[in-house]
Amino acid sequence: MTDPRLASARFQKSSLSGADDNCVEVATNLPGLVAVRDSKDPSGPALAFTPAQWRSFIGRVNTGAFDA
C-alpha cells in the first residue's frame, strides 16, 4: 500500500553524497513520517519510519552498530 502523504514528500540527498547515484534520499517534511528511497529509482518504493524510529536508526549508524 502506498501512503498518500508521500505525494508531498521533498526528498533530499546528503550533502556528503558523491557524484554517483548510489545514494539514499530522505524526506523529513512529512508530519509523523520520515521517508527513505533509492536515488537511482525515485519513482520506486519508499520506506516509511516514524521520526522516533528514524532517530534510533541514525543513532545506531553513528555509533557503528552496523559496521562490518
Backbone hydrogen bonds, N-H to C=O, Kabsch-Sander energy under -0.5 kcal/mol:
donor,donor_aa,acceptor,acceptor_aa,energy
6,L,3,D,-1.9
7,A,4,P,-1.3
8,S,5,R,-1.4
9,A,6,L,-1.6
11,F,9,A,-0.7
12,Q,26,V,-1.7
14,S,24,V,-0.5
17,S,14,S,-1.6
23,C,21,D,-1.6
25,E,37,R,-2.7
26,V,12,Q,-2.6
27,A,35,A,-2.8
28,T,26,V,-0.5
30,L,33,L,-0.6
33,L,30,L,-2.0
34,V,49,F,-2.8
35,A,27,A,-2.0
36,V,47,L,-2.4
37,R,25,E,-2.3
38,D,45,P,-0.5
39,S,23,C,-2.7
41,D,38,D,-1.5
44,G,41,D,-2.1
47,L,36,V,-3.1
49,F,34,V,-2.5
54,W,50,T,-2.4
55,R,51,P,-2.5
56,S,52,A,-2.2
57,F,53,Q,-2.5
58,I,54,W,-2.8
59,G,55,R,-2.5
60,R,56,S,-2.1
61,V,57,F,-2.4
62,N,58,I,-2.6
63,T,59,G,-1.2
64,G,61,V,-1.5
65,A,60,R,-2.4
67,D,64,G,-1.5
